[in-house]
Amino acid sequence: MVHIGTVVMGASDVGRAAAFWKAALRYTEREPGTDDWVVLVPVEGPGVWLSQGRSVSPVQEVPRVHLDLYSDTQEAEVARLIGLGAERVAWELYPPDPDFVVLADPEGNRFCVIDTTYGG
């Protein structure tokens, strides 16, 4: 049996990307990273690892794969993440009354903050 261990994201500036995601998710470096690669792990407890690897590929406007972050305080988390350097994305594909907000990390990688209290 297999399971997801690490999600790998591309970044033009690995250090900048790692700094954002460490603060966003309360992660730390598994070992000191380099300019090309870093593996981030949860500070406490188990969880999926997140790696940042240097990439020159352009960011996808509508990515085929993205992260969904779950929160029961969506509005507060969106504000916190924006304060850390994320940006709200003008997302034309929102359904009526969405339970998610689309953001981009400082590298432009899209991710969503899902409202786990949504009753839609």
C-alpha positions in Angstrom: 0.0 0.0 0.0 1.2 3.5 -0.8 0.3 7.0 0.6 1.2 10.6 -0.3 4.3 11.5 1.6 5.5 14.7 -0.1 4.0 17.3 -2.3 6.6 19.0 -4.5 6.1 22.5 -5.8 8.2 24.5 -8.2 9.7 27.9 -7.2 12.0 30.4 -8.9 13.2 31.4 -5.4 13.2 28.4 -3.2 14.1 30.4 0.0 11.2 32.8 -0.5 8.8 30.0 -1.2 10.0 28.0 1.8 9.8 31.0 4.1 6.1 31.5 3.1 5.1 27.9 3.5 6.9 27.4 6.8 5.0 30.4 8.2 1.7 29.4 6.5 1.6 25.8 7.7 3.8 25.9 10.8 6.4 23.7 9.1 10.2 23.6 9.4 13.0 22.4 7.3 13.8 18.7 7.6 17.4 19.6 7.1 19.0 22.8 5.9 17.8 23.6 2.4 19.8 24.8 -0.6 19.1 27.4 -3.3 17.6 24.5 -5.4 15.8 22.3 -2.9 14.2 22.1 0.5 11.9 19.6 2.3 9.5 21.1 4.8 7.9 19.0 7.5 5.3 19.7 10.2 6.7 21.3 13.4 4.4 19.0 15.4 2.9 15.7 14.6 2.5 13.8 11.4 1.5 15.3 8.1 2.3 15.5 4.4 5.7 16.9 3.7 6.0 19.9 1.3 9.1 20.3 -0.9 10.2 23.3 -2.9 12.4 22.7 -5.9 13.9 25.3 -8.2 11.9 25.6 -11.4 11.9 27.9 -14.5 8.5 26.6 -15.6 5.8 29.3 -15.8 3.0 29.3 -13.2 -0.2 27.8 -14.5 -3.1 30.2 -14.4 -5.5 27.2 -13.8 -3.2 24.6 -12.4 -3.9 20.9 -12.9 -2.8 20.2 -9.3 -3.0 22.5 -6.3 -3.1 22.5 -2.5 -6.4 22.8 -0.6 -5.9 24.2 2.9 -8.8 23.4 5.3 -9.9 25.9 8.0 -12.9 26.5 10.2 -11.9 30.1 10.3 -11.5 30.8 6.6 -11.8 34.6 6.6 -9.1 34.9 9.4 -6.8 32.4 7.6 -7.1 34.2 4.3 -6.2 37.4 6.0 -3.2 35.8 7.8 -1.9 34.2 4.6 -2.2 37.5 2.7 -0.3 39.1 5.5 2.5 36.5 5.0 2.7 37.4 1.3 -0.1 35.5 -0.5 -2.3 37.3 -3.0 -6.0 36.9 -3.7 -6.5 35.6 -7.3 -9.2 37.0 -9.5 -10.8 33.6 -10.1 -13.4 33.6 -12.9 -14.3 30.0 -12.2 -16.0 30.5 -8.8 -19.3 28.7 -8.5 -22.2 30.6 -6.9 -21.7 30.7 -3.1 -18.2 29.0 -3.1 -16.8 27.3 0.0 -13.2 28.2 -1.1 -11.0 31.2 -1.7 -8.2 31.1 -4.3 -4.9 32.6 -3.4 -1.4 32.5 -4.8 1.8 32.1 -2.8 4.7 34.6 -3.4 5.8 32.4 -6.3 2.4 32.6 -8.0 1.4 29.0 -7.2 -2.4 28.8 -6.7 -3.9 27.2 -3.7 -7.3 27.3 -2.0 -8.5 27.9 1.5 -11.6 25.8 2.1 -14.2 26.7 4.7 -14.8 23.5 6.7 -17.9 25.1 8.3 -19.6 25.7 5.0 -23.2 24.7 5.0 -24.0 25.5 1.3 
